[in-house]
């Protein structure tokens, strides 16, 4: 059947890709013609910021971001159709006068080639800190022959200011190392499973259904086209994986990770077959690439290798878009496939691609690599440093450890090592995965500074840059410290950032099992991760979780980065529930679940009623004594009671925040009753902007109102109502229903409200 003009227009509209319209900083490339000959004309409802030719003028700093509606009129064969694109244009970065350049200090070994820090820390007149790249006199790589103190000056590349560093040259100066043996072991290798009765279980089940519905040949489409292979009748992918998008290929990597994690959770044979097919076909593409002119052995991608050439030459977004980020997703997927399904082909593919990266980066200087990683968006590389650290751990090949360190980003790492918060204005999800990479490098080397960087970064983000739901950032960017109240919009809390913060949190917990890590983990998982996905089998995820008044969740971004992390997240709910030592079992999260402690031959089943989230029941089977360590959550304020086999006992909380119960052979039932009541939490930067929470759940008011709800917070509190789930109303505001964030659905809601006298 011949295509009608309307069908042609619809197909061309689907193929149009204009870039990430959520965070626009650069001119847009607006095509005048579609793939099948559709004629396109453009108009803007605010030409001050976006002109019909795609030219962008960012708002002056201080007046806020701007939302512009871009209209495309598509014409073909006498038929016309229009589509409205919502474009979010970011305001210019603030221009701060420099008050001080902080002097760095380093200790080095005499006679050894030393790489000096490639960034310094600056303090603005407003007191805020930020970092800039620096060139040192004599070069950034030097040998200091004589012991003593050397003072060097440097030039800051972006500012007309001098920098300085004090070098302590010593006969012996070794990199400090600490033990890499984790304090606790995760029970996530298929030992732990969710059981029915929670939104987490439902989300996981929907995800499995969605994975089974995915056409795997579509996931392979871009790779086969790039390699010149038959696409087997598959449709081209859309959105961020369309042929017009330079990030294409990333979703396939996420999907491969999700399949591997899904198999870990379910042992479903159909899921395993899908995974094996993806791995096998990507391996075939890699083999074909190695034989094509202009491609180096080991290359794997959904676009030509030229993208990497352009990055090295200094190209910027949108001419290129984060090739190493996309590669990271592919390599991470291969390693997940290897870990959880023992797929040796996946490991072989990762090794070959890894060596391709090593050869490519090894011919560049440190300065050249730093320039790439410092290029906004184009140089984003995800957590590929962690992937290479893992490849080193698996294979023992020094090339992979060398490669992992090639991604060291001094603009971020130096200030974190100095314990200085320079996050303001940095792209959140560009930098969080880099810190996960620090933990990978710590595991691989034992070098303490990598651990210190990760630990300080985590404390900084969770302490000064986080919303009540655990999310961070506005329009993908970290904002100034302790100022969340000033950034409550529809573009808050990117899903990817929370996904990666949980990865970092879990990794830090393994080495320092403290309750505060799992307090944050719970907050973020309960109120963003599960709340940000569709409770339907469609794989959709909300890109930004709107925390401004009257926001509504929008899961519409097709194949966005958050679509990818959303797929993975639904298979990761079991990863932090239980950990163990030789003689201790940690219960971190309160979810309907069961686990097997294989070493002790102990079976544990946990039951939690969502309507009473403070009541936790643990059924234990097994003839073994051990210490049961149950997290004392921040929201109970240290008030709880413990029953063992229906008898009330005294169980104290230790310095790490865990209630210790000595489990005897006859202990079959442990019940914990945490105090659980409505509480208020203030947004940082304003004591008048507040939120309600109940136990682990942040509450949202369902209301169409678009400005802040105004309440007398000292006198009014929502009270539980009804028997179907957690539902709250106020006597004075009976028309407004308050529910946990995961229960909001597609209604407008308010997390934060304004206190009035």
N, C-alpha and C positions, 0 to 999 in steps of 0.2 A: 504494500500500500504506500502510495506517494505521501510524503510529508506535506502537511498543510503549512501555510505561512505561520500560523499560530504555534504549531509544533516546533518549527525551526527556531522561532523566537524564544520559546521556552527552553529549548536545548542550549541556545547560545547564552541565555541568561545564566543557566546553571554553570556554564564553563567560564564565565567571567570571574576573574579573581583580582581584587583591588589591593590586596595586602591586609595586614592586621589593622582593621578600622577602629579597634578599641583604644589604641594608643598611637595616634598619628603625630609624627614629628617632622616628616619629610614630605616633599611633593608626591602626589599620587599620579600614577600613569593610567590615564583614562583612555581606553581604546575607542576608536571611532567606528570600528567594524568588528562584528562577531566572527566566530570561526567558520560559520556557514554563510557569511555575506550579509548578516543583519547590520543595518546602519544604526549608529548610536549617537545621540546628542545628549549633552549633559547640562544640568543647571544646578545651582546651589541656592539655598534659602538664606545664606549669609556669606556674600562674596568678600566681606572684610577678612574672613579667615580661610575661605576655600573658594577659589575661582573655578569657572567651568572648564578651564584647561588643566585643572588638577593642582595648580599652584597653592601652596599652603603658607599662610602667615600665622605663626603661633601667637596666642595672646600674650601681652606683656605680663611678666611675673607679678603676681599679686592680685590679678583680676580673675583668676581661676581658669580651668579648662573650659572649652566650648564644645557644645554638641551642635553639629551642622547636619542638615538633611540634604543629601546629594541625590538628585533625581536623574535617572537614566531613561530616555525614551528610545525604545527599540522598534525599528521599522523594517518590514520585509513584505514584499508582494502586496502592498496596499493595506497591510494590517499593522497596527501599532499597539505597543504595550509598555507601560511604565513600571519601574521598580525604584523604591526609595531605599537608599543606604544610609544608615545612621553612622556618622563619622565623629569620633571623639578626638578633638585636637588638643594636645597638651600645651599648657602654658610654658613660656620660656623658663629655663632654670634661673634661680635667683643669682644676682651678681653681688657677691659679698666682698667688701673691702678686707684685705688681709691685715690682721693685727700682728701675727707671729708665725714664723716657720719653726717648728720644733726640731731641735737638734737630735739626731740619731746617734746611738752608740753601738758598736759591735766589737767583739773580741775575735781575733783571727790568729792563725798559726803562721809563724815566720817562715818565709821561703815557699809558701804554697799559693798557687793561683786562687784568688778569692773573687767571688762574684759579689759585688756590693749591692745593697738594696736599690731597687730601681724606682722607688717611690718614697716620698716624704709626706709628713703630716703638717697641715696648715690650720691655724685657728683664725676664724673670721672675727670681725668687730662685734658680731652678734653672739660670740662665744661658741658657735658651732664649729665642728671639726670636719675636715675633708682631706683627701689625699690627691697628690699630683705626681706625675712621672718626672724623673730627674736624671740629668747627665752629670757625672762627677768629673772633676778635673783629673786628667791622666787616664780617663776611661773607666767604664763600669766593671772591667775585669783587670785586676792588678795583683802584683806580687810585692809583699812588704818584707824586705830581707832582714831588717834590724828590729830587735825587740824594743818596745817603748810605746809612746803615744804619738799617733799621727792625726793631724786635723786636715780634713779636705773640704774644699768648697765645691758647690755644684750649682747648676743652673736649672731652675724649674721650667719645663718646656712650655707650660701654658700661662705662666705668670712672669712678670719682669722683676723677679725677686731671687736673691741668693739662698742657697741651702747649705747646710753644714753637717758633717758627720765626724765623730771622734772614733778613731780606730785604735784599739788596744792590741798591740802585736805581742804575742807571747810565744815562748819556746814550745809550749804544749797548749793546744786549744782544740779539744775534741767536741764534736756535737753531742749534747746531752741526750742520753737514751734512757728509757724506762721500759718496764715489762709490758709486753703486748698480750699477755694471757688475760682473757676476759675474766671478770669476777663472777659472772653468771652465764649460764647457757640457755639460749632460747629454746622453747618447746614448740617449734613451728614447722618441723620437717614432716608434716603429715601426722604428728602426734596429737595435735589439737584441732577440734572441729567445732563450729557453731552448731547450736541446736535451735529448733524452731521457737518462735515467740518474740522476735525482736525485729526492728527495722533493718538491722545489720544482716540478719539471716535472709530477709526478703530481698534486700539489695543484692546479696551474693547470688541468690537463686535467679533473679532477673538477669544478672550479668551472664550467668552460664547459658541461659536461654538465648541471650543476644549473641554470644560467641558462636553458638551453633547455627545461628541464622546468617552469619557473615559469609559472603562469597570470597573464598580465599584467593581466587584468581584476580579479583578486583584489588585485593591487598598487594598482589604481585604485579599489577598492571604497569606501574611506572618503571619498575626495575626491568621488566621484559622489554618495554619500549626503548629504554636507554641502552640495553644490550642488543637490540635488534632481533629479539625473539618473538615468536607468535604469542599474542595475548590471549589466545584460546577463547575468543568470543566475549571476554569480560568487558564490562563497562569501565570507562575511565572514572577515577575517583574525583570527588568534589572538594570544595573548600580549600583547606590548607594542604591538601594532597592532590589538587588539580594539576594538570600539566602546565598551567600558567604560574603556579606557585613554586618558588625556589626552596621551600621547606619540604617539598614532597618526599615521601619515604619515611618520615618520622613516625606516622601512625602505625605503619607496618611493624616497626621496632617495638612500640608500645604493645601492639596486639600480640606479638610473639612472647613478650614478657608475661602478658596477661594469661595467655594459654598455658605457659609453663606453671605459673602460680595456681591457675585453675586446676591443672592436673594434680599438683601437690595437695590441693584441698579435696578433690573429688575422686581421683584415680579413674576418671571417666575415659574410656577407650576412644570415644569419638573425638574428644578434645585432644588426646595424644596423637591421633591420626592427622588432625588438622595441623598440629605443631610440626610433626615430621614432614608433612608436605611443604610447609612454608620454608623450613630449613633446607630441605633438599633442593627446592627450586631457586632459592637465593644462592645456594652453593653453585648451581648451574650457571646463574647469571655472573657470579664472580669468576668462574672459569672462562666464560666467554669474554668478559672484559679484559682478562689477562692476555688474550690473543688479538685484541683490537689495536690498531695503530693509535698512538697518542695516549694509551692507558698503561699504567705501571702494574706489575704483578701484585695481586692481592686487593686491588681496588674493588669496592662494592658501593653502589649508590643508585639512586633513582634519577640521576641527572649526570651530565658529563663531568669528568674530572676537572674540567676548566674552572668550576666554581672555586676550587682550592687555589688554582693559579691566580685568580682575580683577588682573592683574599690576601695572598702574599704580596700582590702588587699595590695593595692599599685601597681596593674598591670598598665601597660602603653600601649599607642598606639604602634603597631596595634593589640595587643592582645585584647584590648577593644577599643570602639570608642564612647565616649560621650553619655552614656545611658540617662543622665538627659537632654541633648540637645534634643534627640528624644522624650522623655516624654513631654518636654515643648511644642513641636509642636503639640502633641496630645491634651494636656490640653488646649492650646490656641485655637485649632480648636473647642473643645467642648464649650468653653466659647463664641466664636464667634457665634456658632450655637444657644446657649442660648440667647445671646444678640439680634440677628437679626431675629430669627425665633421663639423665646419663647419656644424652645425645652427643656422641663424640664428633659427629659431623659438624655440629654447631660450634664446638670448641675449635675444630680445625679451621672453619671459616673465620672465627674471631682471631685466631693466631695469624692467619695470612693477612687479614685486614690490619691487624695490629702492627705487623712488620712493615706494611705499606706506609702507615702513619710514621713509624720510627724513621724510615728512610727519608721521608719527606721533611720532617721537622728537624732531623739531625743535620741537614745541610744549611739550616738557618741559624743566625746568631740569636743569643738571648734577647738582644734589643729588638730584633725583627719579630720574634715570637711575642714579646711583651706588647709591641705595637698592635699586633693582631688581636690579642686577648683584650686589649683596651678599646677596641673598636665596637661601639655600641651596636648591639643586635648582630651585626655581621660576624663579629668575633666571638659570639656566645658559643660555649662548647659544652654546656650541660655539666654532667659529672663524669666526663670521659677520663679525668685523672683517676677517679676511683676505679673505673673499669680496667685501666692499665695496671693499677696496683693489684687488682684481682688476678689479671693475667699473669703477673709476676709471681703471685702466691701459688697459682696453679702449676705454672711451667718451670719456675725458677730461672727464667731467661732474663738476664740483666738489661737487655734492650727495652723490656717493658717497664722496668722500674725507671730507667733513664727517661723513657717517654712520659711516664706519669709526672715526673718532676718538670718536664718541659712545659707543662701547663700551669706551673706556679704563677700566680697572678699577684705581683707585689703591690699593686694598687689596693688590693683587699688584704692580702696576707700580712704585709708590714704593719699597718695600723692595728690589726687584730692581735698580732704578736706583742705590740706595745700597749695593748689593752685600751685602745682609743676608739670610740664610736664615730666612724666616718660614713655611716650607712645612708645618711640623708641624700636623696637624689639618685641613689644607685638602683639599678634594676634588680628587684628582689629575686626573681627566679633565675636570673642570670648568675647570681652569686651564691645562693644557698647550696646548689649542687656542687659548686667548687669546694665548699667547706666539707661536704660529705666526702669529697675526694681527699681532703686533708686527713680524715679519719682512715681512709684506705691507705694513704701513705704512712700514717702512723702504724697501722697494722703490719705493713710490709717492712718497715725500717726500725720501728721503736723510737724514732726521733721525737723528742718531747715537744718541740716547738709546734709540730703539726697538731698534736693533741691540744696544746694550749690555745692555738688559733681557733680550733673548733669549739672548745669549751667557752671561750670568751664571746665568740660570735653568737652561740646559742643563748647565753645569758643576756646579751645585748638585745637580740631580737625579741625574746619572750618577755624581757623586763621593761623595754622602752618602745617597742615598735609593733605591739600586738593589740588587736581588738578583743572584745569579750568572747567571741567565738573561736579564738585561737588563730584566726587569719591575720595576715599582715599585708601592708602596702595599699596604695591607692593608684589606680591606673598602672599597675605592675611595679610601681616605684616605692621604695622605702621613703617615708616622710621623716621630718625632724623628730628627735627623741621626745617621748612623753607628750604627744600632741594628737592622739587619736580623735579627740573630740572635734578637731578642726578638719577632719578628713572623712566625714561620714557622708558618703555619696552612693551612687549606684555602681561605681567602679571600684569597690573595695574588695580586699581579700581574694586574690587570684587563687584558684584551686590548686594549680601546680605548686605554688609556693608552700601551701599547707602540706601537700603530699611530700614534698622534699623536707620540710621541717620535721615531719614525723619520722622519716628515714634517719635524719641526723639525731633526733631525740633517742630513738631506739638504740642507735650505735653508741651514743654516750652512756646510756643506761647500762649497757653491757659491761662497761669498765668502772662505773660508779653507780651501783644500784640504789639510788635515792628516790624517795617518793615524789619529790618535786618534778622530776622528769616525767613520771607517769601522770602527775596532776595535769601537766600541760598536754600530754599525749591524749588523755581522756577528753579534755576540753576541746581540743581541735578535732578529734575523731568523731565525737558525739555531735558537735555543733557546726562543723563545716564539711568534713569528708562525707559522712553519710547524708547530711542535710543538703549537700550540693549536687546529688545525683537524682535522676529521675527514678521514681519507684514504679518503673515500667521497663519491659525488656527491649529498650531501644538504644541503650548505650550512651545516652546523652548526659552531659555534665554542664553545670552552670560555670561559666568562665569566671566571672566576677560575682561574688556573693554580696548583694546590695545591703549595706547597713545604714544607708540614709533613710530618712522617714518616708514611708509609703513605697518602699522598693518592692520589686517582684523578681523572682528568680527567672532567668532566661537561659535555658539550656540549648540555645540555637546555633552556636558556632560549630560548623561542620568540620570534623577532623582537626579541630584546634589542638593545641598542646594539652589543654585541659580535658579534652575528649580522650586523649591517650592516657594521661595519668588517672583519669576517672575509671577507665577499664581496669587498670592495674589495682587501684585502691580497693575495689570490691572483693578482691582476692587476698587482701592483706589484713583483714580484721582480726585474724587469729595470731598475728605476729608478735604481739606484745602482751597477751593476756597472762601467760605463765612463763616463768624462768626458774631455773634451779641451780643450786650448787651441789656439792657432794651430799649434804645432809639437810638442805633447806629447799623449800618450794615457795616461790614468790607468786602471789596472786595480785596482779596489777590492775586489771580492768574487770569490771563487774558486768559480765555478759553471759547469757545462756550459752553454755559451752561444755565440752568434755575433753579431757586430755588423758594421756597415758604416760606415766613416768617409767620408761622402759627399764632404766637401771635399777629401780626400786620395785618394779612389778606392782605399781600402784595406779589405780584408776580413780579419777576424780570427775565429778559432774557438778557443775555450778548452775544454779537457778536464780533468776532475778525477775521480779515482777515490775514491769515498767511503771505501773501505777504507784508502786512503793519502792523506788530505786535505792533506798537505803537499807533494804532488807535483803541480805545475801545468804543463800543456803549452799553449803558444800557437802556433797555426799562422797565419802571416801571408802574405797575397798582396797585391801592389800594388807598383808601381815608384816608391816614395816614401820619402824619408828622414825620420825623426822620432825623438823621444825617447820611449821606452817607460818609463813610470813604474809600477812594480808595488809595491803596498803591502807593507811588511814587517810582518807581523802581530805583535801583542804576544806571542802564544803561542810564537813560535819563538825568543824571547830573542836576536834579532839574528844567529842562526846559519842560514846558507843557502848554497847553491851555485847558480851560474847556468851553463847551457850554451846556447850559440848555435850552431845548426847542428851539434850534437853535440860542440862544442868548449867546454871549460870556460874561462870568462872571469872577470875580476875586475870586479864591478859594485858600486859603493859606494851606501850608503843616505844620502840627503840629510837635512837638518835637519827636513824635513816628514814623515819616516818612509817615504819611497819609494825603492826601488831603481831607479837610472837606467841604462837600456841604450840606447845610441845605435844605432838600427836603420838598417842600411844596405840598399841595394836588394837585396842578395843574401841578406839575413836572412829565412829562411822558417820557422824553428823556434826557439822559445825555451822552455827548460825551467827551472823554478825548483824546487829541492828544499829546502823549509823543514824545519828540525828540528822534529819532531812527537813528543811524548812525553806520558805521563801527568803531570799536575801537580795540585797541591792549591791551592784558593782558600778563604780563611777568610771566614765571614760577619762583617760589621762588628758590633762590639760584643762579640764573643766569639771568641778564638783557638781555642777547643775545638770550635766548630761549623764544619764544613768541607764542601767538595764536591770531587769529582773532575772533571777535564775532560781532553779529548784533542783537541789542535788547536782548531778552532772549536767543537767539540761539548762541551757539558756532559753528563756521564753520570748516569744514574739507575739505582739498584739496584732490581730487581724483587723485592719482598718484601711479604707480607701483614702484617708486623709493624707495629704502630701507634705504637710509641715509637721514639726514635732508635736506629739501628744504632750499635753501639759498636765502634770499630776502633782499633788502634794505628797511628796515621797516620804515625809515623816509620819504621815497618818494613814495613808492608803496602801494596802497590799493586796495583790490578787489572792483569792482563796480557791481551793480545789472545789470543783463542781462536777457532778455527774459520776458515772462509773465506767465510762468507755475511754480509757487512756488518761493521760494527764491533760486536764482542762481546767482553766482558772478564769474567774471573773471577779470584778470589784463590785461591791454593793452600790457605789456611786456611778459606776460605768458598766452596768449590766449588759449594755449593747456591744461591748468589746470582749472578744474571747482571746485568751492568752494560751498559746500552745508551744511545745518544743519546736525548735527550728526545723527538725526533720519532718514535722507534720504540717508545715505551712502549705505545701502544694504549690498551686499557681496563683494564690491570692496575694494581694498587697499586704505588707506587714511592716511592723516597727519593732526593731530590737531596742533601740535607744529612745528615751523620752526625756523631757525637760522638767526639772523640779521647779515648782513655783511656790511662793509663800502663801 
